[in-house]
Amino acid sequence: MKLSTSQQGYLNRRSNSFRLSRPLESDSDSGVKSPTGTFRLILHCLCCLICLILGFHFSRLVPFLFSTSTNFYTSPFRFTESLDVHFLLSTNPVNDVELSQPNSTGKNSRVVVGRHGIRVRQWPHPNPTEVMKAHRIIERVQREQRLQFDAKDPRKVIVVTPTYVRTFQALHLTGLMHSLMLVPYGLVWIVVEAGGVSNETASLIAKSGLQTIHAGFNQRMPNSWDERTKLESQMRLHALRIVREMKLDGIVMFADDSNVHTMELFDEIQNLKWFGAVSVGILVKTANANVSADRKNGEDENHGFPVQGPSCNATGMLTGWYTFNSLPFAGKTDAYIGDRATVSPRKFEWSGFVFNSRLLWKDGGGKPDWIKDIDTLDGDIDSPLCLVKDRSMVEPLGSCGRQVLVWWLRVEAHADSKFPPRWITDPPLEINIPSECSTPSTDAHPELPAGEKPATNFSGPIVKHTKETRISRTNKKDALMWTANCCTEKSDACGLIGCFAYTDSTLLETSQVIQTFLSDFLRNFDLQSSFPTGCSSMFSFIVKVCHITTNPCLFKVYQGSRNSLAHPINQLRKRGSERESNMSESPATATATAEEVVAGVGRKDGECAKKTIESENPNLTVVVARDGSPMTMDFRTNRVRVWVDEKGLVARTPTIG
Amino acid sequence: MGKWLQAFLFIAFASSIAAERNPRTERISGSAGDVLEDDPVGRLKVYVYELPSKYNKKILQKDPRCLSHMFAAEIYMHRFLLSSPVRTLNPEEADWFYTPIYATCDLTPTGLPLPFKSPRMVRSAIQLISSSWPYWNRTEGADHFFVVPHDFGPCFHYQEEKAIKRGILPILQRATLVQTFGQRNHVCLKDGSITIPPYAPPQKMQARKIPLNTPRSIFVYFRGLFYDVNNDPEGGYYARGARAAVWENFKNNPLFDISTEHPTTYYEDMQRAVFCLCPLGWAPWSPRLVEAVVFGCIPVIIADDIVLPFADAIPWEEIGVFVAEEDVHKLDTILTSIPPEVILRKQRLLANPSMKRAMLFPQPALPGDAFHQILNGLARKLPHQKSIYLKPGEKILNWTAGPVGDLKPW
C-alpha cells in the first residue's frame, strides 16, 4: 500500500516535473515541444545574447519578471496526503520554478513550499464545553501558582458573626457555614448569639466541623432594625474582646449570617497588612415600583451603584469612600424586623472591613500607633473605622475596591408569614401535586427542538387508561398493537399517548412540540391497518402537560383524522383547582378518577367513553352530555360528565362534578 | 532502466521521510537538566582566526543596530569566543576553527537584513583563511564552524524558494553550521548542523519579569503579523497560511488574545498567558520561541518539521505543544483537550532555569547559556573522524559552483 502511494507520488512528481520543465516562456511561446535540455540551452543562449547587449545577467531576471506578474511559488512535491489542500488553491502551476538543482542533494522537505490554503472552519464560534475546559485549565494553573508562589504560611481567618434564633436563622447560618467550610485556610468562627447560647444555634454550627467559639450575649435582640444594628455592633465588639483575651492571631473579618461571600475574598484578605477595606455589594429589595423608580432617579443623579467600599486614585492610594446612598429609601424602609418594606444598610457596614487581630492585642504584635484600644470605646461604635485614628492607613483590597467581594443582604421572615417551626414538618404535608408526570427526568421534554424527530427523542410513556399498563413509546410495535386491540374492543385510540412537561418559558413551544410529536405519531401509524374498518376516521388524542416543577398538570385534546391533525380543541385546563375542590372525599380515588377520565376522551364517541369509565371505576356515575348544554350546578365527586359534540364525539376533557 | 533506478531511489527517499517523522532526538526525562548543565571547558579548544576588521568590526560600526536584531548571535558568539577559556591561540592544538564574519549585518533602513552580499563575503573570508593558514585546506572546512543565523541559514536568501534554489553555499558544504534555521529534510539544513535559538535581548527581558504569582489569566497569546500584505498580497504563502488561519478562525474567540498590534506590555502579557503561539513566518523559527521559554509560557509550535534549538538537549516535545499546520483551525480543541496535569508538568519543565539559560546569549556569558550549549554541541562532535582529513592534493569542494553572482569578489 505504501509502495503504491509512493509510486503514485513519484509518478505525480515525474509528470509534474515534465510539465514544469517546459515552463517559463510557455505562454509566450507555446509551440515549443522540444525536450527540456534543448529548451534550456536555447533559453540560456538567448539570455546570454541579451546579457551581451544589456550587460548584465538576464537569465536571473526572467523568472523574476514572470513571478512578479503571477506567482513564483512552487508546489511540485505534493504527496497524496496533502492533496486535500490542493483543491482549495487557485492552481497556477505553469510558472512554477523548477526545484531540483544540481547542487542540492536531492532531498527536500516533506513540507510543501508555496501557496497553501487558509483553512477556515464553517462554524468559527467556540464550543462551550471547550471554553469551560479552558477556564478549568486556567483555574488549575492559577491554583498551582498560588500554591507555589504565594505566602507559604497563610494566616488564620477569624470570622465574627452575630446571630439570634429566628425563623430564617437556619437559612442564613447554613449558607454562611457552607461558605466558611470551603475556605482553604485555617479558620476560627466566633458566633455571638443574642439572648444567650441556644441549642438551635449550637446544633447548626456544630455541623460545620470548623473551629467555633459560640458565645452568648446577655441581651435579647430588639424588634427594631435600628436597635438591632446597635446591638449587633456590641456583639461584634464582644467577639473582638474574645479575640484579645485568647490572643488569636489572624485576620478578623465580619460575616453576618445573611451575607454572601466570594471565595476570592478569603484569598484577597491574605494580602492584608493591618487594616483593610473591601467593596460590599448592597442588595436592597425594593418593596414597590415607586421605590425602584425613586432609586433609579437617585442613581442617575449621582451615577451611583449600590456598593460600599474604598476608592483609589490612579496610583492605587486610598482617597475616600464610596457608600450606599440610602436617601431614596428614607421613610420607606423597615423600622421593625418583619415589616414588608426594604431594609437599608448603615453608612458603613462592618462586613466591608478586615483587620489584623494583632491590632486588638493589649501588647506585642508590633501594632501601629494609629489604632485605638477597643476598651477606650464606649461600646457604641458605628463601624470598625472608629478603631482607626488615621483613616488614610486603611488598605484598599480587591483591586482598590473595584471587585465586589461580599454581598450584603437582609431578608427576614415577615411577621405574618407561616413557616414550620424548626423547619420540621410533622405530620407530613398533604400531596397537592401527584408524583406522576411531574418528574422532568423521565417525562419532561420541553426543550425538544422542533427540528428533531420526536419519534426518536420522545421517551415518555404512553399511558393506558389503567395505571398498571405503561407502554413505552420506544417499543413502538407494542404500542401499535395495543392501540389496535383497543380499537377492536370498540375503544379505539383511547388513552393518553404523550406526557410532556413545560416550564413557564416553554409553554408556548410545548404546544409545537406536541404537534410535531403527534404528526410523527400519525405518520408512523398505519391507520388503515391499525384501525379496523368500522372505527371512526375521527379520533382524538389527549396529551398531558405538566409544569416541570410545581404547577398542576394541564391537558390538551387534539382531534385528528386519518390524514391530518387539527389544532387542540380545548385549551389548557388546570387540574389543581379541580383537585382542591374534591379534597374532602378520599383524595386518592379522585386522583385515579381524573386520570381515567382523561384517558377516556380518546374514544370515538361519548357512549364508548362512558362504558370505559364505568368499567374502570364502577363507583362513578358517567353522564354523557352535549357540550355547552346547561347543567346542574351541584358538585359531586363521583360523577363524571363526558362532553360530546353534535356527532356524539368527545368534544373536550370529561370533568368531575 | 534509469527510470527504474530513479523509482527505487525515490522509494528509498520516501521511506526515509517516514522514518524521520519519528522524533529522533535524545530525550531527557524529568528535570531535563543533565545535558544542559554540561561544562564545555576542557572538552574542546577553538581557534579564532584573526580576520581584517572589514569582515566584522567595521561592518558593525557602520550599523550598530546589528547588535539588537534577532540575527545578532553571530556577533555575540564572536565576542564570547574571544574571551572564552575554550579559546586557544595555538591553532595546532585546536579542535575547531572559527571564522568571525558578520555575514548578516547588512540592514535596510527599516532594519531588515539583506543577505545578498553575504555569500561573496563568506567566500572572500574563506579564500583569505585558506591562503593564510594551512588548516582549511587540511579538511576543506570540516573542522571549521560558521555562525549563519539568517532566515534560511547558509542558503542566504530570505525567500524560501530562492533559498532552496540556491542551496547551502557550496564552499560551506563541509563546514559545521551553527544556524537558527531548522526544518527536517530541508536543503538548507544539513546533517551535523547545530540549531540555535535566535537572539533576544537578555537584559531587556530580565528587566521586564513580573512576579511569578501573577495569575496567568490569558489562555492563548499571540502578537504579530497574520498576513504579510506587502510581500504576499494574496495570502497563503506567508506562514503557509497558518497565521492567516489562526486569525480567521480565532479572531473573535475570547480565549485567544491575538492581534497584530505590538503592545508595550508584550513581555508582561506573555508572563500572564498559559499558551503562546509560535507559528512559522517566512521561516519556521521565530524569537517567540525564546520569549515563551524565558517567560514560562507554553510554546505552541506551529511549523511542520521544524528542528528546534538544541533539540538534542532540550525536550521540546515535553515543554511545548506541537500543532500541525493543517490542524490550526482546530487549535482550540487541541489546546483545551490537553489534561491540566500535562500542562502543569510542561510549566514545571519550563520553570527549569537551565532551560531559560540555554535560550539566551547574555552579556557577560553565564554557565549553561546558549554560547555554552553551542560549545557543548561542538564538543559532542569530537573527536573528528579520520576521514575528514584530506589526502595531500585532494579537493572535494567545487569553488566555482553556485550562482555566478556569488563568485564575484567581495
Interface residues (C-beta under 8 A of the other chain):
Chain A: K2 L3 S6 Q7 G9 Y10 R13 H57 R60 N71 F72 Y73 T74 V85 L89 V97 L99 Q101 N103 S104 T105 G106 K107 N108 S109 R110 V111 V112 V113 G114 R115 H116 G117 I118 R119 V120 R121 P124 H125 P126 N127 E130 V131 K133 A134 R136 I137 I138 R140 V141 Q142 E144 Q145 R146 Q148 F149 D150
Chain B: A7 L9 F10 I11 F13 A14 S15 I17 A18 E20 R21 E160 E161 I164 K165 G167 P170 Q183 R184 N185 H186 V187 K190 P211 L212 N213 T214 P215 R216 S217 F219 E234 G235 G236 Y237 R240 G241 A242 A244 A245 E248 N249 F250 N252 N253 P254 L255 V274 D304 D305 E325 E326 V328 H329 K330 D332 T333 L335 T336 S337 I338 P340 I343 L344 Q347 A401 G402 P403 V404 G405
